[in-house]
Amino acid sequence: MSKMTHRQTWALTLLARLHDKASPEVRGFHAWRLGSHAARLLRSMEKTGFVKIERQAENCFRYSITEAGRDHLQSPTPEASDEGRETE
């Protein structure tokens, strides 16, 4: 499994929290609900199998966390790198 950056972990956690707060009928969230930065990070993780992205229409996508994504977040020590992390 490839390492995730801290930002990717943040975006995946955001998506998981949105799913946890939503009713069971909700299948995913549009980019405007996530924010463009989180949506871009989630798109970069699609090949990992942690995120499912469905095209709704031209330039309209629905983002969902997968069971693999939830398992990754619940693992004791999710792998993360400092790549792309801003310094203060």
C-alpha positions as semicolon CSV with decimal commas, in nm:
position;residue;x (nm);y (nm);z (nm)
1;M;0,000;0,000;0,000
2;S;0,138;0,342;-0,086
3;K;0,195;0,599;0,185
4;M;-0,060;0,871;0,228
5;T;0,030;1,228;0,309
6;H;-0,111;1,395;0,619
7;R;-0,334;1,602;0,392
8;Q;-0,472;1,292;0,221
9;T;-0,545;1,141;0,563
10;W;-0,721;1,465;0,660
11;A;-0,936;1,456;0,343
12;L;-1,026;1,090;0,394
13;T;-1,117;1,161;0,757
14;L;-1,336;1,454;0,644
15;L;-1,519;1,227;0,400
16;A;-1,565;0,959;0,668
17;R;-1,708;1,213;0,913
18;L;-1,954;1,343;0,654
19;H;-2,070;0,986;0,591
20;D;-2,100;0,920;0,965
21;K;-2,322;1,228;1,014
22;A;-2,541;1,161;0,710
23;S;-2,840;0,931;0,688
24;P;-2,777;0,578;0,560
25;E;-2,942;0,662;0,227
26;V;-2,664;0,909;0,140
27;R;-2,427;0,748;-0,109
28;G;-2,167;1,022;-0,134
29;F;-2,095;1,393;-0,144
30;H;-2,035;1,646;-0,419
31;A;-1,711;1,843;-0,439
32;W;-1,879;2,168;-0,328
33;R;-1,966;1,999;0,003
34;L;-1,607;1,879;0,054
35;G;-1,425;2,187;-0,071
36;S;-1,201;2,196;-0,374
37;H;-0,883;2,113;-0,182
38;A;-1,029;1,801;-0,019
39;A;-1,189;1,691;-0,347
40;R;-0,854;1,721;-0,526
41;L;-0,683;1,514;-0,254
42;L;-0,956;1,249;-0,265
43;R;-0,927;1,227;-0,643
44;S;-0,555;1,152;-0,601
45;M;-0,650;0,854;-0,378
46;E;-0,904;0,692;-0,609
47;K;-0,655;0,430;-0,732
48;T;-0,582;0,322;-0,373
49;G;-0,937;0,192;-0,341
50;F;-1,006;0,414;-0,038
51;V;-1,238;0,645;-0,231
52;K;-1,505;0,581;-0,493
53;I;-1,580;0,861;-0,738
54;E;-1,893;0,854;-0,953
55;R;-1,948;1,092;-1,241
56;Q;-2,294;1,249;-1,211
57;A;-2,268;1,487;-1,505
58;E;-1,999;1,687;-1,680
59;N;-1,778;1,837;-1,404
60;C;-2,004;1,690;-1,134
61;F;-1,874;1,402;-0,923
62;R;-1,990;1,217;-0,611
63;Y;-1,721;1,109;-0,363
64;S;-1,771;0,812;-0,126
65;I;-1,544;0,641;0,123
66;T;-1,503;0,266;0,073
67;E;-1,468;-0,007;0,334
68;A;-1,095;-0,015;0,253
69;G;-1,079;0,358;0,329
70;R;-1,255;0,309;0,663
71;D;-1,026;0,017;0,747
72;H;-0,724;0,231;0,667
73;L;-0,840;0,510;0,898
74;Q;-0,912;0,262;1,178
75;S;-0,575;0,088;1,152
76;P;-0,357;0,159;1,460
77;T;-0,092;0,353;1,270
78;P;-0,202;0,475;0,928
79;E;0,101;0,528;0,712
80;A;0,157;0,893;0,634
81;S;0,443;1,089;0,493
82;D;0,529;1,453;0,534
83;E;0,524;1,501;0,156
84;G;0,324;1,808;0,065
85;R;0,288;1,924;0,423
86;E;0,317;2,297;0,480
87;T;0,558;2,429;0,734
88;E;0,465;2,709;0,967
